[in-house]
């Protein structure tokens, strides 16, 4: 990377330029709060207004100015007694809430001309004189009573009068409230006392009229109350008389009822006494019967306890015997089950062993049969092969004739020689006694000529026995045999015929 930058130095210049541009833009980044107005001017024909949002100011080419957008409280005082419409000097103290008009381009332009970059105190000082003058003018157009009785109307008039002047400055009045009013000769207090006297007079008259109405009402109420009382007393007397008569009647009934109740009480008392005596007698009888029953119950309980004791002992002994018998029975059953299980296992083992032996014999028999079959098949195949070989050999001998017979005879000679020499293998030690002499053929030379001599004798014996002369067959292809002896060998049906015709020289 460093090598690439070193090879391309223009990249450094681009990076530096981008960084400077970023720093330049960050230096010109401006964000106005909601209570202030940022006015960016310079390169633009119309200044850019920022209220509660951000913008870019190009450093060194554009400038930023500030207007205050929040409310400002202005204390308006007359600073002396100002005569009213009725020529009464008053000193008024009011509070006005004002704010720069930033809602319209015209208002912002006027506020920018008059209050640019001014703080609250400077704006308050700039507007106080104008607002005080407007309030003095309004005071001269209304009388003292109107100022005192309707302060809201007075404040609205001051606000309306001052707003025309404030609009020319790019300011709007939000509210105007009258705080305090003082007159020069304390006429306001006198007006208050006059009003107080009128109010007291009216209150006294109202009180007298109220007392009169109360007295009339009280007399009327007393009259009505007296009439009601007389009527009530009459009604009470009538009711009391009726009550006395009713009480006498009730007393008479009460006495009769009391007499009846007394007689009934005595009768009931006698009956109750009789019942008590009968009940006491019955209670004694029942007590005696209960005692008898109790003694019988006690005897029965003792008898039952004795029987229960004997029964429990017998049941315990019976339970013990039964448990022992069950234990012995369970033991014998388990032993019988174990013995039966062993016999079953032994029988199953013998059965498995017998089945295994039977399976082994079957497998052995099957193997022997398979081997026999295989051997018989092999013998059969061998016989077939030998027969086919002999047949092919006979075909070959018939085809080739004398050459085949000659080959057979020649191949047989080594076997014959080996058979003749076979007895010599059993000789462990040979002792040769050579008598010397040139004409003696015994000794070592006789041992060397044993096999050829025996072979010649064998060939001679074959000739004498079968009539086949092997020597003649071998010599049949020679010139002497064909010319001088006229010897021919032919092979017909695997038999060898030798025909010899002797010629006379």
C-alpha positions in Angstrom: 0.0 0.0 0.0 2.8 2.4 0.9 4.6 1.5 -2.3 1.5 2.2 -4.3 1.1 5.6 -2.7 4.8 6.4 -3.2 4.5 5.5 -6.8 1.4 7.7 -7.2 2.0 10.9 -5.2 -1.2 12.5 -6.5 -3.2 10.2 -4.2 -1.7 12.1 -1.2 -2.8 15.4 -2.7 -6.3 14.0 -3.2 -6.5 12.7 0.4 -5.2 16.0 1.8 -7.7 17.9 -0.3 -10.6 15.7 0.9 -9.5 16.1 4.5 -9.3 19.9 4.1 -12.7 19.9 2.5 -14.2 17.9 5.5 -12.5 20.3 8.0 -13.8 23.3 6.0 -17.4 22.0 6.0 -17.2 21.1 9.7 -16.0 24.5 10.5 -19.0 26.0 8.6 -21.6 23.6 10.1 -24.3 25.5 12.0 -27.3 24.2 13.9 -29.8 26.7 15.3 -31.7 26.0 18.5 -35.5 26.5 18.6 -35.2 29.7 20.7 -32.8 31.4 18.3 -32.7 32.4 14.6 -29.5 32.0 12.6 -29.2 34.3 9.6 -26.5 33.3 7.2 -25.6 35.9 4.5 -22.8 36.8 2.2 -22.8 34.9 -1.1 -26.5 34.5 -1.3 -28.9 37.2 -2.6 -31.3 36.3 0.2 -30.1 35.4 3.6 -30.6 31.8 4.7 -32.8 31.5 7.8 -32.2 28.6 10.3 -34.7 28.0 13.1 -34.3 24.7 14.9 -32.4 23.1 12.0 -28.9 22.8 10.7 -27.1 24.4 7.7 -23.7 25.0 6.1 -21.9 28.4 6.3 -18.9 28.9 4.0 -16.2 30.2 6.3 -14.6 33.6 5.3 -17.3 34.1 2.7 -20.4 34.1 4.7 -21.4 35.4 8.2 -23.8 34.3 10.9 -26.1 36.7 12.7 -28.5 35.8 15.5 -32.0 36.9 16.5 -33.7 35.9 19.7 -36.9 33.9 19.1 -38.2 33.4 22.6 -40.6 35.6 24.7 -39.2 38.6 26.5 -40.9 40.2 29.5 -40.9 44.1 29.5 -41.8 46.0 32.7 -43.9 49.1 31.6 -44.1 51.9 34.2 -45.4 55.4 33.9 -42.7 56.7 36.2 -45.0 59.4 37.6 -48.6 60.4 37.8 -50.3 60.6 34.5 -53.7 62.4 34.3 -56.7 60.4 33.2 -59.7 61.6 31.2 -61.2 63.0 34.4 -57.8 64.7 35.3 -56.9 62.4 38.1 -53.2 61.5 38.2 -52.4 57.8 38.3 -49.2 55.8 38.4 -49.6 52.5 36.5 -47.3 49.4 36.5 -47.8 46.8 33.8 -46.0 43.7 32.3 -45.9 43.1 28.5 -44.9 39.8 26.9 -43.3 40.5 23.5 -41.4 38.4 20.9 -39.7 39.1 17.6 -41.9 38.4 14.6 -40.1 35.4 12.9 -43.2 33.9 11.3 -43.1 36.0 8.1 -40.2 37.1 5.9 -41.3 40.8 6.4 -41.2 40.4 10.2 -37.8 38.7 10.1 -36.5 41.5 7.8 -37.7 44.2 10.2 -36.4 42.4 13.3 -33.1 41.9 11.5 -32.8 45.6 10.8 -33.6 46.6 14.4 -32.5 43.9 16.8 -29.8 41.8 15.0 -27.3 40.2 17.4 -29.0 42.0 20.4 -29.5 40.1 23.7 -32.7 40.3 25.8 -31.6 43.2 27.9 -30.8 45.4 24.9 -34.1 44.5 23.2 -36.0 45.2 26.5 -34.3 48.6 26.8 -35.1 49.4 23.2 -38.8 48.7 23.5 -39.5 50.0 27.0 -39.7 53.7 26.1 -42.1 53.0 23.2 -44.4 50.8 25.3 -44.4 53.4 28.2 -45.4 56.1 25.7 -48.3 54.0 24.4 -49.5 53.3 27.9 -49.5 57.0 28.8 -51.5 57.8 25.7 -54.1 55.3 26.6 -54.4 56.5 30.2 -55.3 60.0 29.0 -58.3 58.6 27.0 -60.1 56.8 29.9 -61.3 57.8 33.3 -60.2 56.5 36.7 -63.2 54.3 37.4 -62.9 52.6 34.0 -59.2 51.9 34.7 -60.0 50.4 38.1 -63.1 48.5 37.2 -61.9 47.0 33.9 -58.2 46.4 33.9 -58.3 43.8 31.2 -59.9 46.3 28.8 -57.3 48.8 29.7 -54.5 46.3 29.0 -56.1 45.3 25.7 -56.2 49.0 24.7 -52.5 49.5 25.6 -51.6 46.3 23.6 -53.7 47.3 20.6 -52.2 50.9 20.6 -48.6 49.7 21.1 -48.9 46.9 18.5 -49.1 49.3 15.6 -45.7 50.8 16.6 -44.2 47.4 17.4 -45.2 45.9 14.0 -43.1 48.6 12.4 -40.1 47.2 14.4 -40.8 43.5 13.6 -42.1 42.8 17.1 -45.4 41.3 18.2 -47.0 41.8 21.6 -48.3 38.6 23.1 -50.1 40.0 26.2 -50.2 43.0 28.4 -51.3 42.7 32.1 -51.9 45.6 34.5 -50.1 44.9 37.8 -50.7 48.0 40.0 -52.7 51.3 39.9 -52.0 54.2 42.3 -53.7 57.6 42.2 -52.1 60.9 43.3 -54.8 61.9 46.0 -55.9 58.4 47.1 -59.2 58.8 45.4 -59.3 55.2 44.7 -59.6 54.6 48.4 -62.3 57.3 48.7 -64.2 55.6 45.9 -63.9 52.5 47.8 -65.2 54.0 51.0 -68.1 55.6 49.1 -69.0 52.3 47.7 -68.6 50.8 51.1 -71.1 53.2 52.6 -73.6 52.6 49.8 -73.1 48.9 50.3 -73.6 49.3 54.1 -76.8 51.4 53.6 -78.1 48.9 51.2 -77.2 46.1 53.6 -79.0 47.9 56.5 -82.1 48.4 54.5 -82.0 44.8 53.4 -81.4 43.7 57.0 -84.5 45.8 58.2 -86.6 44.4 55.5 -85.4 41.0 56.3 -86.2 41.5 60.1 -89.7 42.7 59.2 -90.3 39.7 57.0 -88.9 37.5 59.7 -91.3 39.0 62.4 -94.3 38.7 60.1 -93.3 35.2 59.3 -92.7 34.5 63.0 -96.2 35.9 64.0 -97.9 33.9 61.2 -96.0 30.9 62.2 -96.9 31.4 65.9 -100.6 31.8 65.0 -100.5 28.6 62.9 -98.6 26.9 65.7 -101.2 27.9 68.3 -104.0 26.7 66.2 -102.1 23.5 65.5 -101.4 23.2 69.2 -105.2 23.6 70.2 -106.2 21.1 67.6 -103.5 18.8 68.8 -104.5 19.1 72.4 -108.1 18.3 71.5 -107.1 15.4 69.6 -104.9 14.3 72.4 -107.8 14.6 75.0 -110.0 12.6 72.7 -107.4 10.0 72.2 -106.6 9.9 76.0 -110.3 9.3 76.7 -110.5 6.5 74.2 -107.2 5.2 75.6 -108.7 5.1 79.2 -111.8 3.2 77.9 -109.5 0.8 76.0 -107.3 0.4 79.0 -110.3 -0.5 81.2 -111.4 -3.1 78.7 -108.0 -4.4 78.4 -107.6 -4.6 82.2 -110.9 -6.6 82.5 -109.7 -9.0 79.9 -106.3 -9.1 81.6 -107.8 -10.0 85.0 -109.9 -12.7 83.5 -106.9 -14.0 81.7 -104.8 -13.8 84.9 -107.5 -15.8 86.8 -107.6 -18.4 84.1 -103.9 -18.4 84.0 -103.7 -18.9 87.8 -106.2 -21.8 87.8 -104.5 -23.3 84.8 -101.2 -22.9 86.6 -102.3 -24.7 89.7 -103.8 -27.5 87.6 -100.7 -27.7 85.6 -98.6 -27.6 88.8 -100.6 -30.6 90.2 -100.2 -32.4 86.9 -96.5 -31.7 86.9 -96.1 -32.9 90.5 -98.0 -36.1 89.6 -95.8 -36.6 86.5 -92.7 -35.9 88.6 -93.7 -38.6 91.2 -94.5 -41.1 88.4 -91.2 -40.2 86.7 -89.3 -40.6 90.0 -90.9 -44.1 90.6 -90.2 -45.1 87.0 -86.7 -43.8 87.4 -86.1 -46.0 90.5 -87.5 -49.0 88.7 -85.5 -48.2 85.7 -82.4 -47.7 87.9 -82.9 -51.1 89.5 -83.5 -52.7 86.1 -80.4 -51.0 84.8 -78.3 -52.3 87.6 -79.5 -55.8 86.9 -78.8 -55.4 83.2 -75.4 -53.9 84.1 -74.5 -56.8 86.3 -75.6 -59.2 83.5 -73.6 -57.2 81.0 -70.5 -57.3 83.3 -70.9 -61.1 83.6 -71.3 -61.4 79.9 -68.3 -59.2 79.2 -66.2 -61.3 81.6 -67.4 -64.4 79.9 -66.6 -62.9 76.5 -63.2 -61.8 77.7 -62.4 -65.3 78.9 -63.7 -66.8 75.7 -61.8 -64.3 73.7 -58.6 -65.1 75.6 -59.0 -68.8 75.1 -60.0 -68.3 71.4 -57.1 -66.0 70.8 -54.7 -68.6 72.3 -56.3 -71.4 70.2 -56.2 -69.2 67.1 -52.6 -68.3 67.7 -51.7 -71.9 68.2 -53.7 -72.8 65.1 -52.0 -70.0 63.1 -48.6 -71.2 64.2 -49.3 -74.8 63.2 -50.8 -73.6 59.9 -47.8 -71.4 59.2 -45.4 -74.3 60.0 -47.4 -76.7 57.8 -47.4 -74.1 55.0 -43.7 -73.6 55.4 -43.0 -77.3 55.2 -45.4 -77.7 52.3 -43.7 -74.7 50.5 -40.3 -76.3 51.2 -41.4 -79.7 49.8 -43.0 -78.0 46.8 -39.9 -76.0 46.1 -37.7 -79.2 46.5 -40.1 -81.1 44.2 -40.0 -78.3 41.7 -36.3 -78.1 41.8 -35.9 -81.9 41.3 -38.5 -81.8 38.5 -36.6 -78.8 37.0 -33.3 -80.7 37.2 -34.9 -83.8 35.6 -36.5 -81.7 32.9 -33.2 -80.0 32.2 -31.3 -83.4 32.2 -34.0 -84.9 29.8 -33.8 -81.8 27.6 -30.0 -82.1 27.6 -30.1 -85.8 26.7 -32.7 -85.0 24.0 -30.4 -82.3 22.7 -27.4 -84.6 22.8 -29.4 -87.4 21.0 -30.6 -85.0 18.4 -27.0 -83.7 18.0 -25.7 -87.3 17.6 -28.5 -88.1 15.2 -27.7 -84.9 13.2 -24.0 -85.8 13.2 -24.7 -89.3 12.0 -27.0 -87.9 9.4 -24.4 -85.4 8.3 -21.7 -88.2 8.4 -23.9 -90.5 6.3 -24.7 -87.7 4.0 -21.0 -86.9 3.7 -20.1 -90.5 3.1 -22.9 -90.8 0.5 -21.7 -87.6 -1.1 -18.1 -88.9 -1.0 -19.2 -92.3 -2.5 -21.2 -90.6 -5.1 -18.3 -88.3 -5.9 -15.8 -91.3 -6.0 -18.2 -93.3 -8.1 -18.7 -90.4 -10.4 -14.9 -89.9 -10.5 -14.3 -93.6 -11.3 -17.0 -93.5 -13.9 -15.5 -90.4 -15.4 -12.0 -91.9 -15.2 -13.2 -95.1 -16.9 -14.9 -93.1 -19.6 -11.8 -91.0 -20.0 -9.6 -94.1 -20.2 -11.9 -95.8 -22.7 -12.0 -92.6 -24.7 -8.2 -92.5 -24.5 -7.8 -96.1 -25.6 -10.3 -95.5 -28.4 -8.4 -92.5 -29.5 -5.1 -94.5 -29.2 -6.5 -97.3 -31.3 -7.7 -94.8 -33.8 -4.3 -93.3 -33.9 -2.6 -96.6 -34.2 -5.0 -97.6 -37.0 -4.3 -94.3 -38.7 -0.6 -94.3 -38.4 -0.1 -98.1 -38.7 3.5 -99.3 -38.5 4.8 -96.1 -37.0 2.4 -96.4 -34.1 3.3 -100.0 -33.5 7.0 -99.2 -33.7 6.5 -96.3 -31.2 4.6 -98.6 -28.8 7.3 -101.3 -28.9 10.1 -98.7 -28.5 8.2 -97.1 -25.5 7.8 -100.6 -24.0 11.5 -101.6 -24.1 12.6 -99.2 -21.3 9.8 -100.6 -19.0 10.9 -104.1 -19.9 14.5 -103.3 -19.1 13.5 -101.6 -15.8 11.5 -104.7 -14.9 14.5 -107.0 -15.7 16.8 -104.7 -13.7 14.4 -104.5 -10.7 15.8 -107.6 -8.9 19.2 -106.0 -8.9 17.9 -103.2 -6.6 17.5 -105.7 -3.8 21.1 -106.8 -3.9 22.8 -105.1 -1.0 26.4 -106.3 -1.7 28.0 -107.9 -4.7 31.3 -109.9 -4.4 32.9 -110.7 -7.7 35.5 -113.4 -7.9 37.4 -112.9 -11.1 39.3 -116.0 -12.2 41.3 -114.0 -14.7 41.9 -115.2 -18.2 41.4 -113.3 -21.3 38.7 -115.6 -22.6 36.6 -115.6 -19.3 33.5 -113.4 -19.5 32.5 -113.5 -15.9 33.1 -110.8 -13.3 32.3 -107.2 -13.9 31.7 -107.5 -17.6 29.1 -110.3 -16.9 27.2 -107.9 -14.5 27.1 -105.3 -17.2 25.7 -107.6 -19.8 23.0 -109.1 -17.5 20.2 -106.7 -18.5 20.8 -106.8 -22.3 21.0 -110.7 -22.2 17.8 -111.0 -20.2 16.1 -108.5 -22.5 17.2 -110.5 -25.6 16.0 -113.7 -24.0 12.7 -112.0 -23.2 12.2 -110.8 -26.8 13.1 -114.3 -27.9 10.5 -115.8 -25.5 7.9 -113.3 -26.8 8.6 -114.6 -30.3 8.3 -118.2 -29.3 5.2 -117.6 -27.3 3.2 -115.2 -29.5 5.0 -115.5 -32.8 5.8 -111.8 -32.8 9.3 -111.1 -33.6 10.2 -107.7 -32.1 13.6 -107.7 -33.7 12.1 -108.2 -37.1 9.5 -105.5 -36.5 12.2 -103.0 -35.6 14.3 -104.0 -38.6 11.3 -104.0 -41.0 12.2 -100.6 -42.4 15.8 -101.5 -43.2 17.1 -102.2 -46.7 18.1 -105.8 -45.9 14.5 -106.5 -44.6 12.8 -105.0 -47.6 15.2 -106.3 -50.3 16.8 -109.5 -49.1 14.2 -110.8 -46.7 11.0 -109.2 -48.0 9.8 -108.2 -44.5 6.5 -106.3 -44.2 4.7 -105.1 -41.0 1.0 -104.1 -41.0 -1.3 -103.2 -38.2 -4.9 -104.5 -38.6 -7.5 -104.2 -35.8 -4.8 -103.6 -33.2 -3.1 -106.9 -34.1 0.4 -107.0 -35.5 1.1 -109.3 -38.5 4.6 -109.9 -39.6 5.1 -111.5 -42.9 8.6 -112.7 -43.9 9.5 -113.9 -47.3 13.0 -115.3 -47.7 14.8 -114.8 -50.9 17.3 -117.1 -52.4 20.5 -115.4 -53.2 
